[in-house]
Amino acid sequence: MDCFRLFYYFCNVVWLFCISFEIAQIIKTRCFFKKGKITTKQYHFIVSHSTMQKIDTTLQTYESLTILAETVFDELSAGFVENIYHKAYVQELQFNGILHETEKVIPIFYKNVQVGHVRCDVLVENNILIEFKAVQNILPQHLLQVQRYASHLNIDKMMLVNYPIQRAKPIEIHIFTDGQFHKIK
């Protein structure tokens, strides 16, 4: 019985070492990604091929998109209009090989008659809508705008990025999960 118990403890120690090593690899990969040493595709490949398959891919995608938004803000800083941040973000998407569509036209119908259209800032991989703002504070109407756009596209994944007017304020990011917006930054 003692040999069995010893073997059991040995297996647990080996298993914990392997899990710790894998977690360290994922953390190292995230650091490389944040520093721009690997692309988004490489990041997703490394993490998705780890044995820790419990990572939520939606949150992983949100994290990648958040890092890109922070990269734009770190490079440009505060004080520009929304359009500048939008174009810089699109460049980051292109640099990282992420499928996206910019300024997607969304037709608006009233009683089956098209009465106009709106444009969303970015649609990533045809399932995540991203809107940009460059305002002092995010207001409820900004969140409602994103929800309206997404509902017309039949999309339930949304992200609202506010690049602050003043450098003293940090970038503000809201993601839509579980039927409501959550401020993550």
N, C-alpha and C positions, 0 to 999 in steps of 0.2 A: 504494500500500500504506500510506503514512503517513496519508492521509486516512481510510482504513478503520480503522486502529489508533486514531486520534484519536477517531473516532466511537464506536468500541467502548469506549474509556475514558470518554467522555462519558456513554454509556448506563449504564455501571456506576455512575458517580457519581450520576446521577439516580436509579437504582434504589436505591442505598444511602440516599440522602436520603429517598426515599419510605418505605422500611422503617423508618428511624430515626424519621421523623415518626409512623408508625403505632404503633411501640413506645412513643413518648412519649405518644401519645393513650391507649393502654391503661393506662399507668402513671398518667396523670392521672385516668382514669376510676376506677381502683382507689382512688386517694386520695380522690376525691369520695365513693365508695361507703363507705369506712371512716369518713369524717367524717359520714356520714348525709345528704349533699347530694343523693344519688340513691338510688332504691330498687333492690332486687335485680332486679326485672324490667327496669328501665332499664339496669342494669349488664350483664345477660345479653344484652340487645338490642344494646347498643353493641359488646360484645366479639364476639358471634356474627356481626355484620354487618361485621366487619373482614375484610380479605383474608387475614389470618393464620389460616387454618382449621385449623392444626395443634394448636391448644390443645385439650387433652383436656377434654371437657365434664364428665366425672365429677370430675376434680380441680378444675375450675372450680366445680362445685356444692359440693364439700367446702369449698373456700375461702370461698364465700359463707356456708355454714352455720357455718364457723369464725368468720367475722367477726361473725355474729349472736351467737354464744356469747360472744365477747370484749366485744361491746357490752353484753350483760346484765351481765357481770362488772364492767365499768367503771362501770356505773350503780349496781349494788347493792353491790359489793365482797364481801369474804369474810365467812363466819360464819353464813350462813343455812342452813336445811335444804333438802334436795333439791327439795321441792315448790315452794318459792318461786322457785328458779331455773327450774324446769320451767314454771311459769305465766308468768314473765317472758319466757322464750324463745318460748313459744306466742304471746304478744303481739307479739313481734318478727316472727314468721312472718306473723301477720295484718297487721301494719303494712306489710309488704313484699309482700303478696298472694301468698304461697307456699302452694300446696295442701298441706294436711297433715291428719293425723288424730291426736288425742291420746288416750292411755289405751286404745289398741286392744286388745280382748280377743282373746287367742290360746288357743284350746282345746288341751288336752293329751290325747292318746289313748294308751291302753295296750291292745294287742291289739284294736284297732278299737272300744274302749269309751272314751268321754270320762271321764277321771278327775279333771278339774279344768281350771283355766285360769290364765293369767298375763296381765299387762297390760304392753305396751311403752309407754314414755313418749311418743314421737312417731314417727309414720311420715310421712315427707316424700315427696310426689308418688308415693305407693304403691310406692316402690322404695328408700328409704334409711331405715333404722331408727336412731333416735337414743335413747340411754339417758343419763340424768343421774345423777351421784353427787355427794355432798358429804361426802367422806371424806378422811382424812389422806393415804392412798396408794391407788392403784389396785392391786388384787390380782388374781392369775390367775383367781379365781372370778368377778370382775366381767366380765372379758373373755369367759369361758366363758358367762356368763349372756346376754350380748348375742348371741353365736354361736347359742346354743340358741333364743332368741326368733326370730332371723332364719331359722334352718333350718326352724322351724315355719311361717314365712310365705313360704318359698321365695324369700328375698331374699339377695343376696350383697353388698350395700352397707350398711355399718354405721359408726356413729360413737359413741364413748363420750366424754362430757364430764364431767370432774371439776372441780367448783368447790371450791377449797381452803377449809379451815376457817380458816386464818390468812392474813392479807393478805400476809405476806412471801412466800408461795408463789404461783407463777403458776398460771393456769388450765392444766389438763392435758387434752389432746385426743388420742385415738387414732382412726385411721381404718382400715378393713379394705380392703386392696387386695392383689392378687396372692396371695390365699389366706392372708394373715396380717395381724395388727394392726401398725400403725406409729405410734409416738408422734410427732406433728407439733408439739406444743406442750408 
